[in-house]
Amino acid sequence: MTFLLAYWPALSIVLILMLFGVFFFVPGWAGVTAGIVFSLSMAMTIFSVLQKHRNLYQEKPASKIKLVCNILFEIMGILLAMLLAGLLARYIAQLVTQQIGNDLIRFAAGISTGLLVGIGMGVLLQRVWGRFIKTLAEN
């Protein structure tokens, strides 16, 4: 358990690099690998949410129902952020790259645009959703 917590960021980076490697070297397995990486990412996210709320519960005990509601609410927020970031990034990347003729430049511009939009949406939703979570935890 402590091994996972110590190398959490490195594990995430390795999963992303593995995903890109499979896309380029074994394109037939790309869909399966993307599903596995997405599932592992969600499991890591849910695990970190559970750890956070467990620590909060130990500091300031509350009812079990409130604890479960807070956990589910935060997981819903994470899923909403992922969904919105993915959809918005895809739409904006298509708008940005539709006039580019060179495939390699189109690919690089699409990845860069999608990454920037996804990060921006994640930061925005983290601030907005964080206020809701903080308000729920205080009540």
Kinemage of the C-alpha trace (Angstrom):
@kinemage 1
@onewidth
@group {chain A} dominant
@subgroup {mainchain}
@vectorlist {calphas} color= white
{ca met a 1} P 0.000 0.000 0.000
{ca thr a 2} L 2.743 2.469 0.877
{ca phe a 3} L 4.547 1.528 -2.341
{ca leu a 4} L 1.544 2.694 -4.388
{ca leu a 5} L 1.247 5.919 -2.423
{ca ala a 6} L 4.969 6.664 -2.741
{ca tyr a 7} L 5.095 6.143 -6.512
{ca trp a 8} L 1.607 7.427 -7.408
{ca pro a 9} L 2.727 10.174 -9.868
{ca ala a 10} L 5.296 7.923 -11.515
{ca leu a 11} L 2.693 5.191 -11.959
{ca ser a 12} L 0.348 7.637 -13.697
{ca ile a 13} L 3.082 8.772 -16.076
{ca val a 14} L 4.029 5.173 -16.884
{ca leu a 15} L 0.394 4.357 -17.689
{ca ile a 16} L 0.168 7.319 -20.077
{ca leu a 17} L 3.449 6.417 -21.779
{ca met a 18} L 2.266 2.823 -22.097
{ca leu a 19} L -0.935 4.027 -23.739
{ca phe a 20} L 0.959 6.131 -26.297
{ca gly a 21} L 3.372 3.260 -26.963
{ca val a 22} L 0.538 0.853 -27.676
{ca phe a 23} L -1.156 3.363 -29.992
{ca phe a 24} L 1.979 3.627 -32.124
{ca phe a 25} L 3.447 0.128 -31.962
{ca val a 26} L 0.388 -2.141 -31.645
{ca pro a 27} L -2.615 -0.195 -32.996
{ca gly a 28} L -4.887 -3.262 -32.952
{ca trp a 29} L -4.772 -3.359 -29.150
{ca ala a 30} L -5.290 0.384 -28.704
{ca gly a 31} L -8.966 0.145 -27.719
{ca val a 32} L -8.381 -2.602 -25.165
{ca thr a 33} L -5.384 -0.785 -23.707
{ca ala a 34} L -7.282 2.506 -23.509
{ca gly a 35} L -10.067 0.732 -21.608
{ca ile a 36} L -7.592 -0.836 -19.200
{ca val a 37} L -5.736 2.450 -18.611
{ca phe a 38} L -9.038 4.302 -18.113
{ca ser a 39} L -10.182 1.670 -15.621
{ca leu a 40} L -6.896 1.828 -13.728
{ca ser a 41} L -7.047 5.631 -13.690
{ca met a 42} L -10.575 5.564 -12.306
{ca ala a 43} L -9.564 3.004 -9.683
{ca met a 44} L -6.622 5.182 -8.613
{ca thr a 45} L -8.883 8.234 -8.461
{ca ile a 46} L -11.544 6.466 -6.412
{ca phe a 47} L -8.867 5.100 -4.094
{ca ser a 48} L -7.446 8.586 -3.485
{ca val a 49} L -10.947 9.982 -2.828
{ca leu a 50} L -11.623 7.198 -0.333
{ca gln a 51} L -8.294 7.847 1.409
{ca lys a 52} L -9.006 11.567 1.623
{ca his a 53} L -12.462 11.097 3.096
{ca arg a 54} L -11.232 8.408 5.472
{ca asn a 55} L -8.644 10.824 6.851
{ca leu a 56} L -11.273 13.574 7.125
{ca tyr a 57} L -13.617 11.158 8.897
{ca gln a 58} L -10.911 10.238 11.411
{ca glu a 59} L -10.233 13.916 12.145
{ca lys a 60} L -13.881 14.945 12.396
{ca pro a 61} L -16.311 12.007 12.684
{ca ala a 62} L -19.694 12.391 11.004
{ca ser a 63} L -22.543 10.084 10.119
{ca lys a 64} L -21.868 7.196 7.753
{ca ile a 65} L -24.590 8.406 5.384
{ca lys a 66} L -22.966 11.829 5.099
{ca leu a 67} L -19.591 10.199 4.488
{ca val a 68} L -20.973 8.031 1.670
{ca cys a 69} L -22.820 11.005 0.148
{ca asn a 70} L -19.643 13.102 0.184
{ca ile a 71} L -17.641 10.313 -1.459
{ca leu a 72} L -20.251 9.735 -4.172
{ca phe a 73} L -20.619 13.471 -4.759
{ca glu a 74} L -16.885 13.894 -5.257
{ca ile a 75} L -16.637 10.887 -7.578
{ca met a 76} L -19.536 12.281 -9.621
{ca gly a 77} L -17.662 15.573 -9.868
{ca ile a 78} L -14.548 13.848 -11.125
{ca leu a 79} L -16.527 11.931 -13.748
{ca leu a 80} L -18.303 15.125 -14.816
{ca ala a 81} L -14.971 16.933 -15.137
{ca met a 82} L -13.527 14.118 -17.244
{ca leu a 83} L -16.577 14.031 -19.491
{ca leu a 84} L -16.714 17.802 -20.014
{ca ala a 85} L -12.957 18.096 -20.545
{ca gly a 86} L -12.967 15.286 -23.101
{ca leu a 87} L -15.938 16.588 -25.070
{ca leu a 88} L -14.820 20.213 -25.073
{ca ala a 89} L -11.221 19.307 -25.929
{ca arg a 90} L -12.343 17.153 -28.842
{ca tyr a 91} L -14.647 19.852 -30.220
{ca ile a 92} L -12.077 22.643 -29.960
{ca ala a 93} L -9.283 20.439 -31.361
{ca gln a 94} L -11.457 19.687 -34.392
{ca leu a 95} L -12.089 23.405 -34.903
{ca val a 96} L -8.408 24.258 -34.609
{ca thr a 97} L -7.137 21.508 -36.908
{ca gln a 98} L -9.703 21.512 -39.707
{ca gln a 99} L -7.712 23.945 -41.888
{ca ile a 100} L -4.338 22.193 -41.417
{ca gly a 101} L -3.281 20.098 -44.411
{ca asn a 102} L -0.206 18.278 -43.090
{ca asp a 103} L -1.203 15.209 -41.070
{ca leu a 104} L 1.728 15.332 -38.656
{ca ile a 105} L 1.181 18.999 -37.854
{ca arg a 106} L -2.560 18.369 -37.524
{ca phe a 107} L -1.862 15.527 -35.084
{ca ala a 108} L 0.525 17.630 -32.976
{ca ala a 109} L -1.841 20.622 -32.963
{ca gly a 110} L -4.800 18.411 -32.024
{ca ile a 111} L -2.931 16.755 -29.155
{ca ser a 112} L -1.617 20.108 -27.878
{ca thr a 113} L -4.996 21.810 -28.109
{ca gly a 114} L -6.809 18.903 -26.496
{ca leu a 115} L -4.271 18.771 -23.692
{ca leu a 116} L -4.475 22.491 -22.979
{ca val a 117} L -8.275 22.566 -23.074
{ca gly a 118} L -8.483 19.456 -20.898
{ca ile a 119} L -6.106 20.879 -18.309
{ca gly a 120} L -7.927 24.213 -18.321
{ca met a 121} L -11.303 22.550 -17.861
{ca gly a 122} L -9.895 20.364 -15.096
{ca val a 123} L -8.501 23.336 -13.195
{ca leu a 124} L -11.731 25.308 -13.606
{ca leu a 125} L -13.949 22.452 -12.475
{ca gln a 126} L -11.590 21.610 -9.616
{ca arg a 127} L -11.997 25.116 -8.224
{ca val a 128} L -15.771 25.201 -8.702
{ca trp a 129} L -16.393 21.643 -7.506
{ca gly a 130} L -13.903 22.105 -4.647
{ca arg a 131} L -16.069 24.882 -3.250
{ca phe a 132} L -19.083 22.564 -3.269
{ca ile a 133} L -17.114 19.819 -1.526
{ca lys a 134} L -15.758 22.236 1.063
{ca thr a 135} L -19.268 23.548 1.739
{ca leu a 136} L -20.574 19.991 2.146
{ca ala a 137} L -17.732 19.036 4.481
{ca glu a 138} L -18.367 22.049 6.706
{ca asn a 139} L -22.082 21.294 7.101
